Structure formats: structure tokens, C-alpha cells
Amino acid sequence: MSEIKNKNRGKLIVFSAPSGSGKTTIVRHLLKQKELNLEFSISATSREKRGNEVHGKDYYFLDIKDFKNRIKNDEFLEWEEVYRDNFYGTLKTEIERIWGKGKNVIFDIDVSGGLRIKKKFPNETIAIFVKPPDLNELIIRLKERGEESEDKINMRVAKAPAELATAPLFDKIVLNKDLDKALDDAYTLVSNFIAE
């Protein structure tokens, strides 16, 4: 795809799931496995920082006007308005930055964004869906995180059935019922894909 300037393309490893499925835990584990040569794709967002989040480490925090300007200028590989005035996206420059270092890109991204990346880079991408054991377990995990208001949790839970329905569109599904097994399954999938 000509819009990504770097010719030294690594692999793209996409992890998507409803909030609370454990995808972030899995991605953090894989990033520690040096032999996989992974670097995390930092998403851009228009939402406010939470807790100790750092610009350029956790997210690129942009105001809504800046985010919309970048959409107009075609600076995103993919983007979505997840909730009203709450945008998330992947900047093309982020992929160029990571590929420029000779690394593979790993994403922790919503299902729509993950499927868009797979569609744009079908040969370079493995799209992995992390599935929770069931919806009740998902609700428990979201509440246990204690990061968000009841309203935000309810919004996430309301989206979950539609997100779960997209699982068959992904290349692989990792069931996160037992975390150690999920971590092993994810490692095997990523390791085999990188070795191809």
C-alpha cells in the first residue's frame, strides 16, 4: 500500500476484543518476549487522559479539532468515533516509525479498527480476537478494574454482543478463560506467524 512509506515491512499483529476480555494483558505479555521483535502501536485518541497515562507512551492525546483535521488530511491508517466525540485511530506515521526500526507492529485495538487493518494489509497481518468466557465474566472484569464510572461500564457492556459477533471475521480466536493458557496460545499464534 503506497500510503505507508516504509519499504521494510514487518508483520502486523492485531489483538481485538470487547473491553475487559484481557487483550491488553496478552499484548503486554507478548511485548516482553524479545525474540518476537515487537513494538506497540500507540493509538491516537481525543479522550481525556486517565490516571497516570502519558502522551506518546499510552496514547497520542489529541484534541477533537486536531483529530478531525488529521482525518481530513488522510493521516490515519484507520480511525473510529467509538463514542460521541471520543475518537481513536492509528496514525500512518506510527507504523512507519516502527517498521523503520525493523520491528513487527502489535496492536491493542477495537474490533472495527482491527478488521480495517487486516483489510488494508491482508498479507502482513494476523488478526486475533480475544474472547471472554461469557458476558457475565466480562462485566465482572470491567467492574473489578475500577477505572470507569457505572455509565461507561454499561456503554462498554452494551457494545460487547456486537463486538463478540465479529469474532468469526478474525484469523484466529484466543479464548481467555484461563489466562496462562490464553498467553501460551497467543504466543504460539504470533510466533508461528512471524516465522512464516
N, C-alpha and C positions, 0 to 999 in steps of 0.2 A: 504494500500500500504506500503510495508515494508521499502521503502526508506525514509519515514518520520518517525523518531524515536519515536516521542511523541505518547503515547497511549491515552492521554487525549484530544481527538479530539473535537474541537469546530466546528462551521459551517464556511463555506467559502462563502462569498458574493462577487460575481464578478459583477462589472459595466464596460461595454464596450460600445464604440461608436466611431464614427468619431470625430476627433479633432473639438472642437467648439460646440459640442452638449449639453454641460452642465454637463457631468458626474462628473467632479471634484467638481463642486459646490454642486451637490447632495451628493457625498461622504463626503465632509466636513460637510455638514448639519447633516448627519446621525452619524458621529463621535461625535457630540456634544450631542447626545441623550444617556445619560449614561445607561439607562435601557436596551439598546441593547447590551451592553458589547462588543463593537467593538474596534479593533485596526487595524490601517492602515498597509498594507503590503508595505514596502518600496522596490521599484524595483531597480535593478542594471542597470546601463547604461554606455555605452562607450562614450556618447556625452559630450561635454564641459558643465560646469555649466552655467546657465543663471541667470543674475541679482543677487539676494541675496540668491540663493539656497545654502543649507547646506548639506554636506556629512553626511549620516546617519540620516537625517531628511526628506529631499525631495527625495533624491536618494542615492544609494551607487554608487559613481562615480569611475569607474574602467577604466584603460587604455585598449586599444584594446587587447594587448598581454595578460594581466591578465584575461580579459573577455573570450578570446578564450581558455586559459588554464583551466578555470573553466568549460567551456563547455566540454572539453576533459575529465575532472575529474568527469563528471556527477553530478555537484554541483547545477544544475538548475532544478527546477520543470518544467519550461517552459522558452523558450527564442526565440528571433527572431531578424533577421537583418532587421530592419524596413526600413532603407535607407542604402546606401552603407557605410560600416564601422561604422554604427550607430546601436549598439546593445542595446536591452532591455531584461530584464529577471527577473524571480523571483527565488531567492536563496532558496533552501530547508531549510537552517538554519533559514530563516526569518519566515517560517511557524512554525517550531519547537519552535522558540523564543516566538511567540505569543500564540500558544497552551499551551506552558509551563506556561504561566501566567493565563491560564484558560479563555482565551478570544476567541471571534469569529474574523475571519480574513476578512477584507474588502479590495477589490482590485479596483484600478482605472487603467484599463489595456486595451491594444488594443484588437480587436476582435479575432485575432488568438490565442493570449495568454489566453484570457478568455475561449474560447472553449476548449483549451487543458486542462486547469484546470478542467473544467466540465467533460471532458472525463476521466481524471485520478481519480477524486473523485466524481463520479456521485451522490452518496447518501448524501454527506456532502455539496454539492454546489448548490447554486441558481445562475444562470447566467442571468443577467438583461441587456437588450440592451436599451440604451437611444437614442431615435430617435428625430432628429430636425424636425421642421415643414416641411422644404424643403431645397433643396441645396442652394438656394439664401440666406436664413436666415443663413445658416452655413457660407457662405462666409463673410457676414456682421459681424458675431460674431468674426470670425478669424481676420478680419481687425481691428475691434474695440479693440481687446486685445492689439494690437500694440507691441507684443513681438517678432515678427519674420519678416524676410525680405519677400519681394513680392515672391521671388523664393520658399521659404519654404512654404508660404501660398498656392502657386499654386501646390506644391507637395502634400500637405495635401488635397486640393480640388480634385486633380486628383485621389487620393485613395478613396475618400468618396463614390462614387457609388458602388464600390466593397464591401466596408465595410457595407453600407446600405443593400446590398443584403443578408448579413448574418443574418439579424435580425430574420428571422423565425427559425433559428437554436438555438436561446436562449430560456430559460424557459419562460421569461416574457419580455414585451416591455413597456417602460415608454415613452410616448410622451411628449417632453419638448417644448410645445407651450406656456403654462402658467407656470412659474417657481413654484409658490406656489402650484399649483395642482400637478406638477411633484414631488415636495418634499413630498407632502402628499401621493401620490401613491407609491413612493419608500419606504417611512416609513412603510406603511401598508404591502407591499410585504415582506420586511425584517423582520418586527416584527412577522408576521404570520409564516414565515419560521423558525425563531429561536425558536418559541414556539412549533413547531411540535415535 
